[in-house]
Amino acid sequence: MTADADFIAKLRQIEELASEVHSLLPPAQLLLRTRVQHILVLAKTLRGRLELGSVTLVPVDKTEPKKPTL
């Protein structure tokens, strides 16, 4: 596993744990629920950025004829 893949896996674990904790907290614990939800959103955002950054762009073979657009 690469360093990015390992970090993405850890962020996914944080997401799952934060989601579980958020569902277990009573509505009266609004401040704590808000903090856990913030952790969940940050983990999702970071994971999304890392996964998007791991996409590789490859050159396209330009020998194919262009198809007409409608």
C-alpha positions in Angstrom: 0.0 0.0 0.0 1.3 3.5 -0.8 1.3 6.2 1.8 -1.7 7.9 0.2 -3.7 4.7 0.1 -2.9 4.0 3.7 -3.9 7.5 4.7 -7.1 7.2 2.7 -7.9 4.0 4.5 -7.4 5.6 7.8 -9.6 8.6 6.9 -12.3 6.1 5.9 -12.0 4.4 9.3 -12.3 7.9 11.0 -15.5 8.5 8.9 -17.0 5.2 9.9 -16.2 5.7 13.6 -17.4 9.4 13.6 -20.6 8.3 11.9 -21.2 5.6 14.5 -20.5 7.9 17.4 -22.7 10.6 15.9 -25.6 8.2 15.7 -25.1 7.1 19.3 -25.1 10.6 20.9 -28.4 11.9 22.2 -29.8 15.1 20.7 -29.2 16.9 24.0 -25.4 16.6 23.4 -25.7 19.2 20.6 -22.1 20.6 21.0 -20.5 17.2 21.0 -22.7 16.0 18.1 -21.6 19.1 16.1 -17.9 18.5 16.8 -18.2 14.8 15.7 -20.1 15.9 12.6 -17.3 18.4 11.9 -14.7 15.6 12.2 -16.8 13.5 9.8 -17.0 16.3 7.2 -13.3 17.0 7.4 -12.4 13.3 7.0 -14.7 13.0 3.9 -13.3 16.2 2.4 -9.6 15.1 2.9 -10.3 11.7 1.6 -12.1 13.1 -1.5 -9.2 15.4 -2.3 -6.7 12.6 -1.9 -8.7 10.2 -4.0 -9.2 12.8 -6.7 -5.5 13.6 -6.6 -4.6 10.0 -7.2 -6.3 9.9 -10.5 -3.8 9.8 -13.3 -4.2 11.6 -16.6 -2.9 9.8 -19.6 -2.5 11.1 -23.2 -5.2 10.2 -25.7 -4.3 8.6 -29.0 -5.0 11.3 -31.6 -5.0 9.0 -34.6 -8.7 8.3 -34.2 -10.8 10.4 -36.6 -12.9 13.0 -34.8 -16.6 12.2 -34.5 -19.0 14.9 -35.5 -20.8 16.5 -32.6 -24.5 17.1 -32.7 
